[in-house]
């Protein structure tokens, strides 16, 4: 068959391109919810760890967080996804998108926590002392003085974590989730043509990543220009 005939067979015939459209929508949905989970949980873990490092409190929570970080960062995300789906939620009827979002969110939280912790630790200790001298409690100083400066410092790194997260979700098809990669694989198994559907999936991922990388670069330049002002 000619290229146009293969293109028609893979994408136009029986509206097979909709597998990619639905898969892309689910991929973005999983990524957004996983990012939200990762940001909230990662921030809490970072606060616990920096509080322990700075004033020596929360020893038990800090130990739990260290174990969590070691386990999550030391095992593949695909294995974590399979454990959460086939073990944790084995006897529960939970939507696969929810399971995937939770699994990738828990994985992302471990990396976000270290990014935010490095940002908090990079803030000069005088900032904390200044806040306490104004009568602010430790939590209030952390929320209103330290955290905003830390987030500004680590914003590009967090944006890069979002880019990595999008690519990591490509393994969510292992639990039967209809993501972008799974959509391309369904077309491949139907038409017995591997190149075009898989190339289309790779191209979509590439366009998304290049677009987000460009946004991150602009964000970094804007932050640098604001610092010079």
C-alpha positions as a Markdown table, in Angstrom:
| # | Residue | x | y | z |
|---|---|---|---|---|
| 1 | Unk | 0.0 | 0.0 | 0.0 |
| 2 | Unk | 1.0 | 3.6 | -0.6 |
| 3 | Unk | 1.7 | 6.0 | 2.3 |
| 4 | Unk | -1.7 | 7.7 | 1.9 |
| 5 | Unk | -3.5 | 4.3 | 1.9 |
| 6 | Unk | -1.7 | 3.3 | 5.1 |
| 7 | Unk | -2.5 | 6.7 | 6.7 |
| 8 | Unk | -6.2 | 6.3 | 5.8 |
| 9 | Unk | -6.2 | 2.7 | 7.2 |
| 10 | Unk | -4.5 | 3.6 | 10.5 |
| 11 | Unk | -6.2 | 6.9 | 11.3 |
| 12 | Unk | -9.2 | 7.7 | 9.1 |
| 13 | Unk | -10.9 | 4.3 | 8.6 |
| 14 | Unk | -13.5 | 3.6 | 11.3 |
| 15 | Unk | -12.3 | 6.9 | 13.0 |
| 16 | Unk | -9.3 | 5.1 | 14.5 |
| 17 | Unk | -7.7 | 8.5 | 15.2 |
| 18 | Unk | -10.1 | 8.8 | 18.1 |
| 19 | Unk | -8.1 | 6.2 | 20.0 |
| 20 | Unk | -5.3 | 8.8 | 20.0 |
| 21 | Unk | -7.6 | 11.7 | 20.9 |
| 22 | Unk | -9.2 | 9.8 | 23.9 |
| 23 | Unk | -5.8 | 8.5 | 24.9 |
| 24 | Unk | -4.2 | 12.0 | 24.9 |
| 25 | Unk | -7.1 | 13.3 | 27.0 |
| 26 | Unk | -6.6 | 10.6 | 29.6 |
| 27 | Unk | -2.9 | 11.1 | 29.6 |
| 28 | Unk | -3.2 | 14.8 | 30.3 |
| 29 | Unk | -5.9 | 14.1 | 32.9 |
| 30 | Unk | -3.7 | 11.6 | 34.7 |
| 31 | Unk | -0.7 | 14.0 | 34.5 |
| 32 | Unk | -2.6 | 17.0 | 36.0 |
| 33 | Unk | -4.1 | 15.1 | 38.9 |
| 34 | Unk | -0.8 | 13.3 | 39.6 |
| 35 | Unk | 1.0 | 16.6 | 39.6 |
| 36 | Unk | -1.5 | 18.0 | 42.1 |
| 37 | Unk | -1.1 | 15.0 | 44.4 |
| 38 | Unk | 2.7 | 15.2 | 44.0 |
| 39 | Unk | 2.8 | 19.0 | 44.8 |
| 40 | Unk | 0.7 | 18.7 | 48.0 |
| 41 | Unk | 2.3 | 15.6 | 49.4 |
| 42 | Unk | 5.7 | 16.6 | 48.3 |
| 43 | Unk | 5.4 | 20.0 | 50.0 |
| 44 | Unk | 4.3 | 18.3 | 53.2 |
| 45 | Unk | 7.2 | 15.9 | 53.1 |
| 46 | Unk | 9.6 | 18.7 | 52.4 |
| 47 | Unk | 8.3 | 20.7 | 55.4 |
| 48 | Unk | 8.6 | 17.7 | 57.7 |
| 49 | Unk | 12.2 | 17.0 | 56.6 |
| 50 | Unk | 13.4 | 20.7 | 56.7 |
| 51 | Unk | 11.7 | 21.2 | 60.1 |
| 52 | Unk | 13.7 | 18.2 | 61.4 |
| 53 | Unk | 16.9 | 19.4 | 59.9 |
| 54 | Unk | 16.5 | 23.0 | 61.2 |
| 55 | Unk | 15.1 | 22.5 | 64.7 |
| 56 | Unk | 15.3 | 18.7 | 65.3 |
| 57 | Unk | 11.5 | 18.2 | 65.8 |
| 58 | Unk | 9.2 | 15.7 | 64.1 |
| 59 | Unk | 11.7 | 12.8 | 64.4 |
| 60 | Unk | 9.1 | 10.0 | 63.8 |
| 61 | Unk | 7.5 | 11.8 | 60.8 |
| 62 | Unk | 10.9 | 12.5 | 59.4 |
| 63 | Unk | 11.9 | 8.8 | 59.7 |
| 64 | Unk | 8.6 | 7.8 | 57.9 |
| 65 | Unk | 9.3 | 10.3 | 55.2 |
| 66 | Unk | 12.8 | 9.0 | 54.7 |
| 67 | Unk | 11.6 | 5.5 | 54.3 |
| 68 | Unk | 8.9 | 6.6 | 51.9 |
| 69 | Unk | 11.5 | 8.5 | 49.8 |
| 70 | Unk | 13.9 | 5.5 | 49.8 |
| 71 | Unk | 11.2 | 3.1 | 48.7 |
| 72 | Unk | 9.6 | 5.3 | 46.0 |
| 73 | Unk | 12.8 | 6.5 | 44.5 |
| 74 | Unk | 14.4 | 3.1 | 44.7 |
| 75 | Unk | 11.7 | 1.1 | 42.8 |
| 76 | Unk | 10.5 | 1.5 | 39.2 |
| 77 | Unk | 7.3 | 3.5 | 38.7 |
| 78 | Unk | 5.8 | 0.7 | 36.6 |
| 79 | Unk | 6.2 | -1.8 | 39.5 |
| 80 | Unk | 4.5 | 0.8 | 41.9 |
| 81 | Unk | 1.6 | 1.1 | 39.4 |
| 82 | Unk | 1.1 | -2.6 | 39.3 |
| 83 | Unk | 1.3 | -3.0 | 43.0 |
| 84 | Unk | -1.3 | -0.3 | 43.7 |
| 85 | Unk | -3.7 | -1.7 | 41.0 |
| 86 | Unk | -3.3 | -5.4 | 41.5 |
| 87 | Unk | -2.5 | -5.5 | 45.3 |
| 88 | Unk | -3.7 | -2.4 | 47.1 |
| 89 | Unk | -7.0 | -2.0 | 45.1 |
| 90 | Unk | -7.3 | -5.7 | 44.1 |
| 91 | Unk | -10.7 | -6.1 | 45.8 |
| 92 | Unk | -12.0 | -2.6 | 45.2 |
| 93 | Unk | -13.8 | -1.3 | 42.1 |
| 94 | Unk | -11.7 | 1.8 | 41.5 |
| 95 | Unk | -11.5 | 3.6 | 38.2 |
| 96 | Unk | -8.2 | 2.9 | 36.4 |
| 97 | Unk | -7.7 | 6.6 | 35.8 |
| 98 | Unk | -7.9 | 7.2 | 39.6 |
| 99 | Unk | -5.4 | 4.4 | 40.3 |
| 100 | Unk | -3.0 | 5.7 | 37.7 |
| 101 | Unk | -3.3 | 9.3 | 39.0 |
| 102 | Unk | -2.6 | 8.1 | 42.5 |
| 103 | Unk | 0.3 | 5.9 | 41.6 |
| 104 | Unk | 2.1 | 8.6 | 39.5 |
| 105 | Unk | 1.2 | 11.2 | 42.1 |
| 106 | Unk | 2.8 | 9.2 | 44.9 |
| 107 | Unk | 5.9 | 8.6 | 42.7 |
| 108 | Unk | 6.1 | 12.3 | 41.8 |
| 109 | Unk | 5.7 | 13.4 | 45.4 |
| 110 | Unk | 9.1 | 11.8 | 46.3 |
| 111 | Unk | 10.9 | 13.9 | 43.7 |
| 112 | Unk | 8.9 | 17.1 | 44.3 |
| 113 | Unk | 9.7 | 16.8 | 48.0 |
| 114 | Unk | 13.4 | 16.8 | 47.4 |
| 115 | Unk | 13.1 | 19.7 | 44.9 |
| 116 | Unk | 11.1 | 21.8 | 47.4 |
| 117 | Unk | 13.4 | 20.8 | 50.3 |
| 118 | Unk | 16.4 | 21.9 | 48.4 |
| 119 | Unk | 14.7 | 25.2 | 47.7 |
| 120 | Unk | 13.8 | 25.8 | 51.4 |
| 121 | Unk | 17.3 | 24.9 | 52.5 |
| 122 | Unk | 18.7 | 27.3 | 50.0 |
| 123 | Unk | 17.0 | 30.3 | 51.7 |
| 124 | Unk | 19.3 | 32.2 | 54.1 |
| 125 | Unk | 18.8 | 31.3 | 57.7 |
| 126 | Unk | 18.5 | 35.0 | 58.5 |
| 127 | Unk | 15.0 | 35.0 | 56.8 |
| 128 | Unk | 13.7 | 32.6 | 59.5 |
| 129 | Unk | 15.3 | 34.6 | 62.3 |
| 130 | Unk | 13.8 | 37.8 | 60.9 |
| 131 | Unk | 10.3 | 36.3 | 60.8 |
| 132 | Unk | 10.6 | 35.0 | 64.3 |
| 133 | Unk | 11.9 | 38.3 | 65.5 |
| 134 | Unk | 8.7 | 39.9 | 64.1 |
| 135 | Unk | 6.6 | 37.6 | 66.4 |
| 136 | Unk | 5.7 | 35.1 | 63.7 |
| 137 | Unk | 5.5 | 31.4 | 64.7 |
| 138 | Unk | 7.7 | 28.8 | 62.9 |
| 139 | Unk | 4.7 | 27.6 | 60.7 |
| 140 | Unk | 3.7 | 31.2 | 59.9 |
| 141 | Unk | 7.3 | 32.1 | 59.0 |
| 142 | Unk | 7.6 | 29.0 | 56.8 |
| 143 | Unk | 4.3 | 29.7 | 55.0 |
| 144 | Unk | 4.6 | 33.5 | 54.5 |
| 145 | Unk | 8.3 | 34.1 | 54.2 |
| 146 | Unk | 10.3 | 31.0 | 53.4 |
| 147 | Unk | 7.9 | 29.0 | 51.2 |
| 148 | Unk | 7.2 | 31.8 | 48.6 |
| 149 | Unk | 11.0 | 32.4 | 48.1 |
| 150 | Unk | 11.7 | 28.7 | 47.9 |
| 151 | Unk | 8.9 | 28.1 | 45.3 |
| 152 | Unk | 10.3 | 30.9 | 43.1 |
| 153 | Unk | 13.8 | 29.3 | 43.2 |
| 154 | Unk | 12.5 | 25.8 | 42.4 |
| 155 | Unk | 9.7 | 26.7 | 39.9 |
| 156 | Unk | 11.8 | 25.7 | 36.8 |
| 157 | Unk | 12.7 | 22.4 | 38.4 |
| 158 | Unk | 9.0 | 21.7 | 39.3 |
| 159 | Unk | 8.1 | 22.5 | 35.7 |
| 160 | Unk | 10.7 | 20.0 | 34.4 |
| 161 | Unk | 9.2 | 17.4 | 36.8 |
| 162 | Unk | 5.8 | 18.0 | 35.1 |
| 163 | Unk | 7.4 | 17.3 | 31.7 |
| 164 | Unk | 9.0 | 14.1 | 33.1 |
| 165 | Unk | 5.6 | 13.1 | 34.6 |
| 166 | Unk | 3.9 | 13.3 | 31.2 |
| 167 | Unk | 6.4 | 10.8 | 29.7 |
| 168 | Unk | 6.2 | 8.5 | 32.7 |
| 169 | Unk | 2.4 | 8.1 | 32.3 |
| 170 | Unk | 3.1 | 6.1 | 29.1 |
| 171 | Unk | 3.3 | 2.9 | 31.2 |
| 172 | Unk | -0.3 | 3.3 | 32.5 |
| 173 | Unk | -1.5 | 1.0 | 29.8 |
| 174 | Unk | -0.1 | -1.9 | 31.8 |
| 175 | Unk | -3.2 | -1.8 | 33.9 |
| 176 | Unk | -5.5 | -1.3 | 30.9 |
| 177 | Unk | -5.8 | 2.5 | 31.1 |
| 178 | Unk | -6.7 | 4.1 | 27.8 |
| 179 | Unk | -3.8 | 6.5 | 27.6 |
| 180 | Unk | -2.0 | 7.8 | 24.5 |
| 181 | Unk | 0.5 | 5.0 | 24.2 |
| 182 | Unk | -2.3 | 2.4 | 24.6 |
| 183 | Unk | -4.4 | 4.2 | 21.9 |
| 184 | Unk | -1.5 | 3.8 | 19.4 |
| 185 | Unk | -1.1 | 0.2 | 20.4 |
| 186 | Unk | -4.8 | -0.6 | 19.8 |
| 187 | Unk | -4.4 | 0.9 | 16.3 |
| 188 | Unk | -1.3 | -1.2 | 15.7 |
| 189 | Unk | -3.0 | -4.4 | 16.8 |
| 190 | Unk | -6.0 | -3.7 | 14.6 |
| 191 | Unk | -4.2 | -2.7 | 11.4 |
| 192 | Unk | -1.0 | -4.8 | 11.9 |
| 193 | Unk | 0.9 | -1.7 | 11.0 |
| 194 | Unk | 3.4 | -0.6 | 13.7 |
| 195 | Unk | 5.2 | 2.4 | 12.2 |
| 196 | Unk | 2.5 | 5.0 | 11.6 |
| 197 | Unk | 0.5 | 4.6 | 14.9 |
| 198 | Unk | 3.7 | 4.4 | 17.1 |
| 199 | Unk | 5.3 | 7.3 | 15.2 |
| 200 | Unk | 2.1 | 9.4 | 15.7 |
| 201 | Unk | 2.3 | 8.7 | 19.5 |
| 202 | Unk | 6.0 | 9.6 | 19.6 |
| 203 | Unk | 5.3 | 12.8 | 17.6 |
| 204 | Unk | 2.5 | 13.9 | 20.0 |
| 205 | Unk | 4.7 | 13.3 | 23.0 |
| 206 | Unk | 7.5 | 15.2 | 21.3 |
| 207 | Unk | 5.3 | 18.2 | 20.5 |
| 208 | Unk | 4.0 | 18.4 | 24.1 |
| 209 | Unk | 7.4 | 18.1 | 25.6 |
| 210 | Unk | 9.0 | 20.7 | 23.2 |
| 211 | Unk | 6.1 | 23.1 | 23.9 |
| 212 | Unk | 6.4 | 22.7 | 27.7 |
| 213 | Unk | 10.2 | 23.0 | 27.5 |
| 214 | Unk | 9.9 | 26.2 | 25.6 |
| 215 | Unk | 7.5 | 27.5 | 28.3 |
| 216 | Unk | 9.9 | 26.5 | 31.0 |
| 217 | Unk | 12.8 | 28.3 | 29.2 |
| 218 | Unk | 10.7 | 31.5 | 29.0 |
| 219 | Unk | 9.8 | 31.1 | 32.7 |
| 220 | Unk | 13.5 | 30.8 | 33.7 |
| 221 | Unk | 14.4 | 33.9 | 31.6 |
| 222 | Unk | 11.6 | 35.9 | 33.2 |
| 223 | Unk | 12.7 | 34.9 | 36.7 |
| 224 | Unk | 16.3 | 35.9 | 36.0 |
| 225 | Unk | 15.1 | 39.3 | 34.6 |
| 226 | Unk | 13.1 | 39.9 | 37.7 |
| 227 | Unk | 16.0 | 39.1 | 40.0 |
| 228 | Unk | 18.2 | 41.7 | 38.1 |
| 229 | Unk | 15.5 | 44.3 | 38.8 |
